[in-house]
């Protein structure tokens, strides 16, 4: 798995730290870091929580061939 650059960019564009996203998504910062780094995939529940915090479609975590442009689009679930 490779680093989720789109997720990192989304978080940074909202001026949030990994800790802030993790706390808002009710997960540990270390787990969120692993998700950003592509070392772990989130569960559906966690994907929805992160997507709610960062305002994007949660299913993007599970799409293999989605474009970065689509990932960066602001969509509230």
Residue frames as a rotation matrix with the C-alpha (Angstrom) as fourth column:
UNK 1
0.581 0.814 0.000 0.00
0.814 -0.581 0.000 0.00
0.000 0.000 -1.000 0.00
UNK 2
-0.440 -0.745 0.500 1.20
0.713 -0.629 -0.310 3.52
0.546 0.220 0.808 -0.66
UNK 3
-0.798 0.050 -0.601 0.87
0.426 -0.657 -0.621 6.72
-0.426 -0.752 0.503 1.27
UNK 4
0.156 0.926 0.344 -2.54
0.988 -0.142 -0.067 8.40
-0.013 0.351 -0.936 0.92
UNK 5
-0.825 -0.563 0.051 -1.27
0.566 -0.821 0.077 11.77
-0.002 0.092 0.996 -0.28
UNK 6
-0.370 0.766 0.525 -4.82
0.168 -0.501 0.849 12.94
0.914 0.402 0.057 -0.97
UNK 7
0.557 0.580 -0.595 -5.75
0.648 0.146 0.748 12.33
0.520 -0.802 -0.294 2.67
UNK 8
-0.180 -0.731 -0.658 -2.70
0.936 -0.332 0.113 14.16
-0.301 -0.596 0.744 3.97
UNK 9
-0.873 -0.147 0.466 -3.38
0.362 -0.835 0.414 17.11
0.328 0.530 0.782 1.64
UNK 10
0.061 0.981 0.185 -7.02
0.312 -0.195 0.930 17.22
0.948 0.001 -0.318 2.70
UNK 11
0.498 0.073 -0.864 -6.09
0.862 0.060 0.503 17.29
0.088 -0.996 -0.033 6.39
UNK 12
-0.488 -0.796 -0.358 -3.42
0.802 -0.571 0.176 19.95
-0.345 -0.201 0.917 5.88
UNK 13
-0.663 0.294 0.689 -5.73
0.349 -0.692 0.632 22.12
0.662 0.659 0.356 3.77
UNK 14
0.484 0.875 0.025 -8.10
0.289 -0.187 0.939 22.19
0.826 -0.447 -0.343 6.73
UNK 15
-0.155 -0.698 0.699 -5.16
-0.526 -0.541 -0.656 23.10
0.837 -0.469 -0.283 9.00
UNK 16
0.807 0.432 0.402 -5.70
-0.579 0.450 0.680 20.07
0.113 -0.781 0.614 11.23
UNK 17
-0.367 -0.908 0.205 -3.10
-0.930 0.366 -0.042 17.89
-0.036 -0.206 -0.978 12.91
UNK 18
-0.488 0.138 -0.862 -3.20
-0.176 0.952 0.252 14.11
0.855 0.275 -0.441 12.84
UNK 19
-0.929 0.112 -0.352 -4.11
0.369 0.290 -0.883 14.21
0.003 -0.951 -0.311 16.53
UNK 20
-0.635 0.732 -0.246 -7.06
-0.566 -0.658 -0.497 16.54
-0.526 -0.176 0.832 15.93
UNK 21
-0.202 0.553 -0.808 -8.45
-0.844 0.321 0.431 14.32
0.498 0.769 0.402 13.16
UNK 22
-0.641 -0.120 -0.758 -7.91
0.107 0.964 -0.242 11.17
0.760 -0.236 -0.605 15.20
UNK 23
-0.941 0.291 -0.174 -9.61
0.151 -0.102 -0.983 12.60
-0.304 -0.951 0.052 18.28
UNK 24
-0.420 0.820 -0.390 -12.56
-0.819 -0.527 -0.226 13.89
-0.391 0.224 0.893 16.25
UNK 25
-0.054 0.349 -0.936 -12.87
-0.744 0.611 0.271 10.49
0.666 0.710 0.226 14.56
UNK 26
0.603 0.299 0.740 -12.67
-0.785 0.386 0.484 8.67
-0.141 -0.873 0.468 17.92
UNK 27
0.865 -0.440 -0.242 -9.52
0.336 0.865 -0.372 6.71
0.373 0.240 0.896 17.07
UNK 28
0.510 -0.785 -0.353 -5.92
0.455 -0.102 0.884 6.69
-0.730 -0.611 0.305 18.27
UNK 29
0.586 -0.366 -0.723 -3.45
-0.634 -0.763 -0.127 9.04
-0.506 0.532 -0.679 16.55
UNK 30
-0.486 -0.831 0.269 -1.12
-0.493 0.515 0.701 6.13
-0.722 0.209 -0.660 15.77
UNK 31
-0.174 0.539 0.824 -3.93
0.607 0.718 -0.341 4.32
-0.775 0.441 -0.452 13.93
UNK 32
0.830 0.480 -0.285 -4.78
0.119 -0.650 -0.751 7.45
-0.546 0.589 -0.596 11.94
UNK 33
0.154 -0.868 -0.472 -1.10
-0.782 -0.399 0.478 7.87
-0.604 0.296 -0.740 11.04
UNK 34
-0.621 -0.357 0.697 -1.00
0.020 0.882 0.470 4.29
-0.783 0.306 -0.541 9.76
UNK 35
0.360 0.814 0.457 -4.09
0.645 0.136 -0.752 4.98
-0.674 0.565 -0.476 7.64
UNK 36
0.785 -0.123 -0.607 -2.48
-0.384 -0.866 -0.320 8.11
-0.486 0.484 -0.727 6.14
UNK 37
-0.170 -0.976 -0.134 0.74
-0.812 0.061 0.580 6.22
-0.558 0.208 -0.804 5.49
UNK 38
0.253 0.375 -0.892 -1.12
-0.884 0.465 -0.055 3.39
0.394 0.802 0.450 3.76
UNK 39
-0.792 -0.608 -0.049 -0.03
-0.518 0.712 -0.474 0.79
0.323 -0.351 -0.879 6.29
UNK 40
-0.772 0.625 0.114 -3.60
0.387 0.606 -0.695 0.05
-0.503 -0.492 -0.710 7.41
UNK 41
-0.655 0.692 0.303 -7.04
0.123 -0.298 0.947 0.29
0.746 0.657 0.110 5.90
UNK 42
-0.784 0.422 0.456 -9.81
-0.611 -0.388 -0.690 1.75
-0.114 -0.819 0.562 8.03
UNK 43
-0.651 0.721 0.238 -12.96
0.645 0.691 -0.326 -0.17
-0.400 -0.059 -0.915 8.85
UNK 44
-0.241 0.657 0.714 -16.14
0.701 -0.391 0.596 1.23
0.671 0.645 -0.367 7.31
UNK 45
0.693 0.530 -0.489 -17.04
0.716 -0.421 0.557 2.85
0.089 -0.736 -0.671 10.63
UNK 46
0.066 -0.767 -0.639 -13.64
0.568 -0.497 0.656 4.53
-0.820 -0.406 0.402 10.94
UNK 47
-0.711 -0.283 0.644 -13.68
0.703 -0.300 0.644 5.58
0.011 0.911 0.412 7.27
UNK 48
0.213 0.884 0.417 -17.05
0.727 -0.428 0.537 7.26
0.653 0.189 -0.734 7.84
UNK 49
0.678 0.000 -0.735 -15.77
0.643 -0.485 0.593 9.01
-0.357 -0.874 -0.329 10.97
UNK 50
-0.386 -0.896 -0.218 -12.66
0.574 -0.419 0.704 10.34
-0.722 0.147 0.676 9.22
UNK 51
-0.587 0.224 0.778 -14.68
0.731 -0.266 0.629 11.37
0.348 0.938 -0.007 6.17
UNK 52
0.563 0.822 -0.086 -17.11
0.757 -0.471 0.452 13.28
0.331 -0.319 -0.888 8.40
UNK 53
0.386 -0.505 -0.772 -14.24
0.547 -0.548 0.633 15.14
-0.742 -0.667 0.065 10.04
UNK 54
-0.584 -0.783 -0.215 -12.53
0.225 -0.410 0.884 16.00
-0.780 0.467 0.415 6.73
UNK 55
0.194 0.823 -0.534 -15.69
-0.380 -0.439 -0.814 16.42
-0.905 0.361 0.228 4.59
UNK 56
-0.531 -0.239 -0.813 -15.30
-0.846 0.196 0.496 13.84
0.041 0.951 -0.307 1.85
UNK 57
0.521 0.762 -0.385 -17.08
-0.770 0.614 0.173 10.70
0.368 0.206 0.907 0.67
UNK 58
0.276 -0.418 0.865 -16.09
-0.761 0.456 0.463 7.80
-0.588 -0.786 -0.193 2.95
UNK 59
0.843 0.129 0.523 -16.13
0.123 0.899 -0.420 5.23
-0.524 0.418 0.742 0.17
UNK 60
0.743 -0.625 -0.238 -13.03
-0.564 -0.394 -0.726 6.85
0.360 0.674 -0.645 -1.37
UNK 61
0.022 -0.744 0.668 -10.94
-0.891 0.288 0.350 4.76
-0.453 -0.603 -0.656 1.01
UNK 62
-0.020 0.076 0.997 -12.14
-0.044 0.996 -0.077 1.63
-0.999 -0.046 -0.017 -0.79
UNK 63
0.948 0.305 -0.096 -12.01
-0.085 -0.047 -0.995 2.74
-0.308 0.951 -0.019 -4.43
UNK 64
0.308 -0.878 0.367 -8.97
0.683 0.472 0.557 1.34
-0.662 0.079 0.745 -6.19
UNK 65
-0.430 -0.501 0.751 -8.93
0.903 -0.254 0.347 3.59
0.017 0.827 0.561 -9.23
UNK 66
0.708 0.695 -0.127 -10.39
0.696 -0.716 -0.040 6.87
-0.119 -0.061 -0.991 -8.03
UNK 67
0.150 -0.651 0.744 -8.71
0.576 -0.554 -0.601 10.05
0.804 0.518 0.292 -9.16
UNK 68
-0.598 -0.438 -0.671 -7.00
0.801 -0.356 -0.481 12.41
-0.028 -0.825 0.564 -6.75
UNK 69
-0.865 0.342 0.368 -9.18
-0.195 -0.903 0.382 15.23
0.463 0.259 0.848 -8.11
UNK 70
0.118 0.960 -0.254 -12.28
-0.053 0.262 0.964 13.35
0.992 -0.100 0.082 -6.93
UNK 71
0.055 -0.165 -0.985 -10.70
0.886 0.463 -0.028 12.64
0.461 -0.871 0.172 -3.57
UNK 72
-0.836 -0.484 -0.258 -10.01
0.548 -0.746 -0.378 16.30
-0.010 -0.457 0.889 -2.96
UNK 73
-0.451 0.761 0.466 -13.54
-0.026 -0.533 0.846 17.42
0.892 0.370 0.261 -3.80
UNK 74
-0.916 0.191 0.352 -15.51
-0.386 -0.184 -0.904 18.58
-0.108 -0.964 0.242 -0.76
UNK 75
-0.230 0.877 -0.421 -18.46
-0.269 0.358 0.894 16.29
0.935 0.319 0.154 -0.24
UNK 76
-0.591 0.150 0.793 -20.38
-0.797 0.039 -0.602 15.93
-0.121 -0.988 0.096 2.95
UNK 77
-0.963 0.203 -0.175 -21.88
0.168 0.966 0.197 12.52
0.209 0.160 -0.965 3.52
